[in-house]
Amino acid sequence: MAPAIDETNHQRIAALGARVLAGGSIDRDEALWLFHLEASADIFDLLAWANRIREQFKGNKVHLCSIVNAKAGGCSENCSFCAQSSFHQTGSPRYGFVDPEPVMQAADEANQHGVTAVGLVAAWKGLNEGPMLDEVCDRIADLAKSGKTRPDASLGIIKSQKVADRLKQAGLECYGHNLESSRNFFPKHCTTHTYEDRVETIGYLKKAGIKICSGGIIGMGETREDRCDLALSLRDIGANVVPINILNPIPGTPFASNPKLPPLEILKTIACFRFLLPRREIMIAGGRTVNLRDLQSMIFTAGASALMVGNYLTTLNQSVEQDLQMLKDLGLDPNWESHDFRDQDEAACGCAPKAATAELVSA
């Protein structure tokens, strides 16, 4: 005889989901309980509530983004997951900062497919004042003037408010800067800069009036507690877009032999992020095709409301056309109009505790 389903779990998931739907929030202990759910019946209960929360706060809209590898390889940082680090022998391409033409070509392609944003991504430690900042600002200004797509960028660590202000003046609307993992786990995948460096960067960007795209990578060997703490930190800093990447182990990196996460563990993690971040854009980015395989479409049932389309920095994705068909089949609309993220501003969302605000102000 099959074991009886524990109805108390069903009832507790429903109570937490109803609280979030009503505009409330859950605490760390409650979130950890969700992250540790094991039975498939409980996980599918969790997904169903995450889907309700997504529909409550995001409707049927899906935010699409794409990226341009604006400067490839030879990065001075030793991030253990990254094929572009100069510390690892991966055979990843290397080239300097791109000319204007490829950037505008990417903008044209994004516009043709209804993609909201194109992000310029550079493999280097960070951006300082000087000629390179001037060149970066020129590319951003070109994107902004074209009107074809929202200009985004991910340019590493920023140590000066002047740099953040220059990016804003050039027309940058959203900056990608992942926390990557929990504060506790961070030194296990990077030692050439710190978690605090990343929080400080986000503080400068927020002060400049730039929206924040910040998330992390799961499957690096972190615990469920680490994933929970990452989500809570992203709630604290007020990230607007939260990309969840799933490690795609690259030969030549220290994480090359990491076992892949089971698809249900990935979907459960997405759902837990939605419970903790009900009004944020939760974007599924790198690693979804190789890790989720036939379950890719279930990311939206699990609460995702945004998708990285087109190829990633050093690995391939499925075609944009396949992604658009997937959205159509699910009754989801990629025509996302809220470029200013105004749907995230309701005071009742409880997304930014006072302690976190103080941390960013002091950064």
C-alpha positions in Angstrom: 0.0 0.0 0.0 1.3 3.5 -0.9 2.2 5.7 2.1 -0.4 8.3 3.1 0.2 11.8 2.0 1.0 14.2 4.9 -1.9 16.7 4.8 -0.2 18.9 7.3 2.5 19.8 4.7 -0.2 20.6 2.2 -2.0 22.9 4.7 1.2 24.7 5.7 2.2 25.3 2.1 -1.2 26.7 1.4 -1.1 28.9 4.5 2.3 30.4 3.5 1.1 30.8 -0.1 -2.1 32.6 0.9 -0.1 34.9 3.2 2.2 36.0 0.3 -0.8 36.4 -2.1 -2.4 38.7 0.5 0.7 40.9 0.4 2.6 39.4 3.4 6.0 37.9 3.6 7.6 34.8 5.0 10.6 34.6 7.3 13.9 32.6 7.0 12.6 29.6 9.1 9.5 29.3 7.0 11.5 29.7 3.8 14.0 27.0 4.9 11.1 24.6 5.5 10.0 25.1 1.9 13.5 24.6 0.6 13.7 21.3 2.5 10.5 19.8 1.1 11.3 16.4 -0.3 8.1 14.5 -1.3 7.1 15.1 -4.9 3.5 15.8 -3.8 4.7 18.6 -1.6 7.0 20.0 -4.3 4.1 20.1 -6.8 1.9 21.8 -4.2 4.7 24.4 -3.8 4.9 24.9 -7.5 1.1 25.4 -7.8 1.2 28.1 -5.1 4.3 29.8 -6.7 2.4 29.9 -10.0 -0.6 31.6 -8.2 1.8 34.1 -6.7 3.4 34.8 -10.1 -0.1 35.3 -11.7 -1.2 37.5 -8.8 1.7 40.0 -9.1 3.0 39.5 -12.7 -0.1 38.4 -14.7 0.7 36.5 -17.8 3.6 38.8 -18.8 7.1 37.5 -19.3 10.2 39.8 -19.4 12.7 38.7 -22.1 16.4 39.7 -22.0 19.4 38.9 -24.1 23.1 39.6 -23.8 26.1 40.5 -25.8 29.5 39.3 -24.8 31.1 42.7 -25.2 34.6 41.7 -24.0 35.4 38.0 -23.9 37.9 35.9 -21.9 41.1 36.7 -19.9 39.2 37.9 -16.8 41.5 38.6 -13.8 39.0 37.1 -11.4 39.2 33.4 -10.3 35.5 32.6 -10.1 35.4 28.8 -10.1 32.3 28.5 -12.3 33.5 30.8 -15.1 35.0 29.7 -18.4 36.3 33.2 -19.0 38.6 33.4 -16.0 42.3 33.7 -16.9 42.9 31.2 -14.0 41.3 28.3 -16.0 42.2 26.6 -19.2 38.9 26.3 -21.0 39.6 27.3 -24.6 37.0 30.1 -24.2 37.3 32.9 -26.9 39.2 36.0 -26.1 38.7 39.5 -27.7 38.7 43.1 -26.6 35.7 45.5 -26.2 33.4 45.2 -29.2 32.8 47.8 -31.9 29.4 49.5 -32.3 28.2 47.3 -35.1 27.7 44.0 -33.3 25.9 45.8 -30.5 23.5 47.4 -32.8 23.0 44.1 -34.7 22.0 42.5 -31.3 19.6 45.4 -30.7 18.0 44.8 -34.2 17.6 41.1 -33.5 16.1 41.8 -30.0 13.7 44.3 -31.5 12.6 41.8 -34.1 11.7 39.2 -31.5 10.2 41.6 -29.0 13.0 41.2 -26.5 12.9 43.9 -23.8 16.5 44.4 -23.1 20.1 43.8 -24.4 22.8 43.7 -21.8 26.5 44.4 -22.6 28.6 41.9 -20.5 32.3 42.3 -20.1 34.8 39.8 -18.8 36.9 41.9 -16.5 37.1 42.8 -12.8 35.3 46.1 -13.1 35.0 49.5 -14.6 36.9 52.6 -13.6 37.1 56.2 -14.8 39.1 56.6 -18.0 38.9 55.9 -21.8 37.2 52.5 -21.4 34.4 54.1 -19.4 34.0 56.6 -22.3 33.8 53.8 -24.8 31.3 51.9 -22.7 29.1 55.0 -22.3 29.2 55.5 -26.1 27.8 52.0 -26.7 25.1 52.5 -24.0 24.2 55.9 -25.5 23.9 54.3 -29.0 21.5 51.6 -27.6 19.5 54.2 -25.8 19.2 56.5 -28.8 18.2 53.6 -31.1 15.0 53.1 -29.1 15.1 49.4 -30.1 15.7 47.9 -26.7 16.3 48.8 -23.1 20.1 49.3 -22.6 21.4 47.1 -19.8 25.0 46.2 -18.8 27.0 43.9 -16.6 30.5 45.4 -16.3 31.8 44.1 -13.0 32.7 45.9 -9.8 32.4 49.7 -9.5 34.3 51.5 -6.8 33.2 55.1 -7.5 29.9 56.9 -7.5 31.2 58.9 -10.4 31.3 55.8 -12.6 27.8 54.8 -11.7 26.6 58.3 -12.4 28.3 58.4 -15.8 26.5 55.1 -16.7 23.2 56.6 -15.7 23.8 59.8 -17.7 24.7 57.6 -20.8 21.2 56.1 -20.6 21.8 52.9 -18.7 18.6 51.7 -17.1 19.5 48.4 -15.5 22.8 46.9 -14.3 23.5 43.2 -13.9 25.6 42.4 -10.9 25.0 39.0 -9.3 25.7 38.3 -5.7 26.3 34.8 -7.1 25.7 32.9 -3.8 25.2 33.4 -0.1 27.7 35.5 1.9 28.9 32.3 3.6 29.5 30.3 0.4 31.0 33.1 -1.7 34.7 32.5 -0.7 34.3 28.9 -1.9 34.0 30.1 -5.5 35.8 33.4 -5.6 38.8 34.8 -3.6 40.0 37.7 -5.9 37.2 39.9 -4.7 34.6 39.8 -1.9 30.9 39.6 -1.4 31.1 43.0 0.2 32.6 44.4 -3.0 29.5 43.3 -4.8 27.1 44.8 -2.3 29.1 48.1 -2.4 28.8 48.2 -6.2 25.0 47.7 -6.0 24.9 50.6 -3.5 26.5 53.0 -5.9 24.2 51.9 -8.7 21.1 52.3 -6.7 22.2 55.8 -5.6 22.6 56.7 -9.3 19.0 55.7 -9.9 19.9 52.5 -11.9 17.7 49.4 -11.6 19.4 46.3 -10.3 19.5 42.9 -11.9 21.1 40.6 -9.3 20.8 36.9 -8.7 23.1 33.9 -8.5 24.1 30.4 -9.5 22.8 27.2 -8.0 24.5 23.8 -8.3 28.0 25.0 -7.2 28.0 22.8 -4.2 26.1 25.2 -1.9 23.5 24.0 0.6 19.8 24.7 0.6 20.5 27.2 3.4 22.9 29.0 1.1 20.2 29.3 -1.6 17.7 30.6 1.0 20.2 33.2 2.3 20.9 34.3 -1.3 17.2 34.9 -1.9 16.9 36.8 1.4 19.9 39.0 0.5 18.4 39.8 -2.8 15.2 40.8 -1.1 17.2 43.0 1.2 19.1 44.8 -1.5 15.9 45.4 -3.5 16.9 43.6 -6.7 14.5 44.4 -9.6 15.4 41.4 -11.7 16.6 38.2 -10.1 18.4 35.8 -12.6 18.7 32.2 -11.4 21.5 30.4 -13.3 22.0 26.7 -13.0 25.6 25.6 -13.1 26.6 24.1 -16.5 29.9 22.5 -15.5 32.6 23.6 -18.0 35.7 21.5 -18.6 38.8 23.2 -17.3 37.0 25.0 -14.4 37.2 23.8 -10.8 33.5 23.0 -10.9 33.8 20.8 -14.0 33.0 17.6 -12.2 30.1 19.0 -10.1 27.0 16.8 -10.2 24.0 18.4 -11.9 21.1 19.3 -9.7 17.9 17.2 -10.3 15.2 19.1 -12.2 12.7 19.0 -9.4 15.3 20.5 -7.0 15.8 23.4 -9.5 12.0 23.9 -9.9 11.6 23.9 -6.1 14.3 26.5 -5.8 12.6 28.8 -8.3 9.3 28.4 -6.4 11.0 29.2 -3.1 12.5 32.4 -4.6 9.0 33.4 -5.8 7.6 33.0 -2.3 10.4 35.2 -1.0 10.4 37.7 -3.9 6.7 37.9 -5.0 7.0 41.2 -6.9 10.4 40.8 -8.4 11.2 39.6 -12.0 12.6 36.1 -11.5 14.6 35.3 -14.6 15.8 31.9 -15.6 19.1 32.3 -17.3 22.2 30.1 -18.0 22.1 26.4 -17.7 18.3 25.8 -18.2 18.5 23.7 -21.3 21.1 21.2 -20.1 19.8 20.9 -16.6 16.0 21.0 -17.1 15.8 19.4 -20.5 12.1 18.5 -21.2 11.0 20.3 -18.0 12.0 23.8 -19.2 8.4 25.0 -19.6 7.7 24.2 -15.9 9.9 27.2 -14.8 6.8 29.4 -15.2 4.6 27.0 -13.2 7.4 27.3 -10.6 7.0 31.1 -10.5 9.5 32.4 -13.1 8.4 35.6 -14.9 11.4 36.4 -17.0 13.7 34.5 -19.4 17.1 34.9 -20.9 16.9 34.2 -24.6 19.5 33.8 -27.2 23.0 32.3 -26.5 24.8 32.8 -23.2 28.3 34.1 -22.8 30.2 30.9 -23.7 27.5 28.3 -24.1 24.5 27.8 -26.4 20.8 28.1 -25.7 17.8 26.9 -27.6 16.6 29.2 -30.4 14.6 32.4 -29.6 11.9 31.0 -31.9 11.6 27.9 -29.7 11.3 30.0 -26.6 8.7 32.2 -28.2 6.7 29.1 -29.2 7.0 27.8 -25.7 5.5 31.0 -24.3 2.7 31.0 -26.8 1.9 27.4 -26.0 1.6 28.3 -22.3 -0.6 31.3 -22.9 2.2 33.7 -21.7 2.8 37.2 -23.3 6.4 38.3 -24.0 5.2 41.9 -24.7 6.4 43.3 -21.4 5.6 47.0 -21.1 6.7 47.8 -17.5 10.2 48.9 -18.4 10.3 51.2 -15.4 9.4 48.3 -13.0 6.6 50.3 -11.5 4.7 47.1 -10.6 7.3 46.4 -8.0 6.9 49.7 -6.0 3.9 49.0 -3.8 4.9 49.8 -0.2 3.1 46.7 1.1 5.4 44.2 -0.5 7.8 44.2 2.5 10.8 43.7 0.3 13.4 45.9 2.0 14.0 45.6 5.7 15.6 48.7 7.4 18.8 46.9 8.1 19.4 46.2 4.4 18.6 49.9 3.5 21.2 51.0 6.0 23.8 48.6 4.6 23.4 50.0 1.1 23.5 53.6 2.2 26.7 53.0 4.1 28.3 51.2 1.1 
